[in-house]
Amino acid sequence: MKESNRIELKLTLTGSLEKEVVAFLNSREGGFIYIGINDAGIVKGVENSDQMQLQIKDRLKNNIQPTCLGLFDIVGEDSDGKDIIKIIVASGPEKPYYLKKSGMSEKGCFIRVGTAAEPMNIRMIENFFAKRTRNSIGKIKANQQRLKFEQLKIYYEESGKKLNSNFASNLSLQTEEKFFNYAAFLMSDVNSLSMKVAKYKGKNRVDLVENNEYGYCSLIKATKQILDKIALENKTRSRITSKERIDTSLWNSLAIREAVINAIVHNDYTYEVPPKFEIFDDRIEITSAGSLPDVMSEKELFEGLSVPRNQELMRIFKDLELVEHLGSGIPRILEAYPKNSFKFSENYIRMTFSNAWDLSEYTQVTDHVTDHVAGQVAGQVAGQVAGQVTALLMAIQNEMNRAELMNNMKLKGRDNFLKKYLDPSLNLGLIEMTQPDSPKSPTQKYRLTEKGKRLKKQLEEKS
């Protein structure tokens, strides 16, 4: 590793750290600072890495203006068996950034030039200031000022953190005049934001079968609800071979999670248009308002450069570990899906991820089971039972005991397995006990009945 326009190496934590961070904040691409590596690129390591990370966070929080919270990330890493610290710095949207003690002057403003942090001249400072983003959710005064944040406090406590009486100021949820800003409104217990997860039958928007609404609450709560809903929709299809059980999900769960969070964190809320999530038989579409920031190109986005549109939201999502670190989301998505999954326009960004298999084919298969179940139980229950019964029928081979079945189906909860999988299949006469007179025998096994065998054959043919 060697120094470049985006990489700064430091052997120890020095007094010039803030200057280097300011230079990256004012640069187009941001950059990385490594502590514990000398100028020759040789890893020397640091002592008390955890304590040093806290010192760095405190220094950057208190010594740089405008606030850079949400624009940097500090990561402890192991290199050659030694601890080093990596500081990821994004390009800031409110340039020029400057050292608090020196003010917005040639002594306080720096920019990265080659491998050095160079002072900015007065003309450059004035040009940056003239272009500074003013219509951001951090600067917009919320229409309502009587806001409550009980939900946000609970999420912080669940993450092992606690919000004190100054949390609104610390999390940049106030304007310069100390009013709650629009970011605070989005994080409050009650607001007007609602996000929708729509589900269509088919491959267009003609036949809407579900339109679930999540919102009017803290953005964190709404985000978690959407993640849970999409995880529930991320169905898994199983194929049993002579050697193994092969499970295939509709979408790559990690990539979809990153895409959902990316759309919510970087949505341009000044349009007052929330992101939306749409599920079709052949794909899922995730759309967020606002195009790429002016200082970022598509190429730079795909390379993992980060210019947070809403640094206040990014800060909170990072605190709650919904975001791992700056610039990590898009590269994770690209590990599973191609670049042409992204579409950019003047007013929105849309991510489209194809299903691993056509959902309409899944519906045809599970309908077979639902039809069979519906003849014997109530219709509402039939739809719920069909998926579990299908999974058990496809998993059972010859004679198997409970533990073997659960292992084959990758299930852990015994009560859940009995209630949702085994008992319904027994009640429907699709499987039977090898020892019906001793139902609780430790050597009890289960096998398909003739009815079960016929249904399983039909399912396999449909698959």
URFEN-V251875 format. One record per backbone hydrogen bond with DSSP energy under -1.0 kcal/mol. CO is the residue of the C=O (numbers start at 1). NH is the residue of the N-H. E is the energy in kcal/mol with one decimal. If there is no record, write none. Layout:
CO|NH|E  CO|NH|E
//
This chain:
6|32|-2.9  7|4|-1.9  8|34|-2.8  10|36|-3.1  10|37|-1.7  14|17|-1.2  16|20|-1.9  17|21|-2.3  18|22|-2.8  19|23|-2.0  20|24|-1.8  21|25|-2.7  22|26|-2.0  23|112|-1.3  25|92|-2.2  31|89|-3.0  32|8|-2.5  33|87|-3.0  34|10|-2.8  35|85|-2.1  36|44|-3.0  36|45|-2.5  38|41|-2.4  42|38|-2.2  48|52|-2.4  49|53|-2.3  50|54|-1.6  51|55|-1.9  52|56|-2.5  53|57|-2.3  54|58|-2.2  55|59|-2.4  56|60|-2.6  57|61|-2.0  58|62|-1.8  59|63|-2.0  63|100|-2.5  65|98|-3.1  68|71|-2.5  71|90|-3.0  73|88|-2.9  75|86|-3.1  77|84|-2.6  79|82|-1.5  82|79|-2.9  83|46|-1.9  84|77|-2.6  85|35|-2.8  86|75|-3.0  87|33|-2.3  88|73|-2.1  89|31|-2.4  93|133|-1.3  98|65|-2.4  99|102|-1.0  99|103|-1.7  103|105|-2.2  105|108|-1.1  105|109|-2.3  108|99|-1.9  109|120|-2.2  111|118|-2.7  113|116|-1.9  116|113|-2.9  118|111|-2.5  121|125|-2.2  122|126|-2.6  123|127|-2.3  124|128|-2.4  125|129|-2.4  126|130|-2.0  127|131|-1.2  134|136|-1.2  136|139|-1.7  136|140|-1.4  137|182|-1.0  137|183|-1.5  140|182|-1.7  145|147|-1.5  148|189|-2.9  149|153|-2.2  150|154|-2.0  151|155|-2.2  152|156|-2.0  153|157|-2.3  154|158|-2.4  155|159|-1.0  156|161|-2.9  157|160|-1.6  164|167|-1.7  166|170|-2.7  167|171|-2.6  168|173|-3.4  169|172|-1.4  173|181|-1.8  175|178|-2.0  179|175|-3.0  180|142|-2.7  181|185|-1.8  182|186|-2.1  183|187|-1.5  186|219|-1.9  193|216|-3.7  195|214|-3.4  196|277|-2.1  197|212|-2.2  198|279|-2.8  199|209|-2.6  199|210|-1.8  202|281|-2.9  207|201|-2.8  210|199|-2.6  212|197|-2.7  214|195|-3.3  218|222|-2.4  219|223|-2.2  220|224|-2.3  221|225|-2.1  222|226|-2.2  223|227|-2.5  224|228|-2.2  225|229|-2.3  226|230|-2.6  227|231|-2.1  228|232|-1.9  229|233|-1.8  230|234|-1.0  233|235|-2.5  235|250|-1.9  237|248|-2.6  239|246|-3.1  244|241|-3.2  246|239|-2.3  248|237|-2.9  250|356|-1.9  252|256|-2.5  253|257|-2.1  254|258|-2.1  255|259|-2.3  256|260|-2.5  257|261|-2.3  258|262|-2.7  259|263|-2.3  260|264|-1.8  261|265|-3.0  262|266|-2.2  267|269|-1.2  268|271|-1.4  269|272|-1.4  276|287|-2.5  277|198|-2.8  278|285|-3.0  279|200|-2.9  281|359|-3.3  282|355|-2.4  283|280|-3.2  284|353|-2.5  285|278|-2.8  286|351|-3.0  287|276|-2.3  288|349|-2.3  289|268|-2.1  293|296|-2.1  297|301|-2.1  298|302|-2.4  299|303|-1.2  300|305|-2.2  301|304|-1.6  306|91|-1.3  310|314|-2.4  311|315|-2.2  312|316|-1.6  313|317|-2.9  314|318|-2.2  315|319|-2.3  316|320|-2.1  317|322|-2.7  317|323|-1.3  318|321|-1.6  325|328|-1.7  328|332|-1.4  329|333|-2.0  330|334|-2.5  333|336|-1.5  333|337|-2.2  338|341|-1.7  339|342|-2.1  341|352|-2.8  343|350|-2.6  347|290|-3.4  348|345|-2.3  349|288|-2.6  350|343|-2.5  351|286|-2.7  353|284|-1.9  358|362|-1.3  359|363|-2.2  360|364|-1.7  361|365|-1.8  362|366|-2.8  363|367|-2.1  366|370|-2.7  367|371|-3.1  368|372|-1.7  369|373|-3.1  370|374|-3.4  373|376|-2.3  373|377|-2.0  378|382|-2.1  379|383|-1.4  381|385|-2.6  382|386|-2.3  385|389|-2.6  386|390|-2.6  387|391|-2.2  388|392|-2.2  389|393|-2.5  390|394|-2.3  391|395|-1.2  392|396|-2.0  400|446|-2.6  401|405|-2.3  402|406|-2.6  403|407|-2.3  404|408|-2.4  405|409|-1.9  406|411|-2.8  413|417|-2.2  414|418|-2.6  415|419|-2.6  416|420|-2.5  417|421|-1.8  417|422|-2.5  418|423|-2.6  421|425|-1.4  422|426|-2.3  423|427|-2.9  424|428|-1.8  425|430|-2.3  425|431|-1.1  426|429|-1.4  430|449|-2.1  432|447|-2.1  435|438|-1.6  438|441|-2.1  441|444|-1.9  445|434|-2.3  446|400|-2.2  447|432|-2.5  449|453|-2.6  450|454|-2.2  451|455|-2.2  452|456|-2.5  453|457|-2.1  454|458|-2.0  455|459|-2.4  456|460|-2.5  457|461|-2.2  458|462|-2.1  459|463|-2.1
//
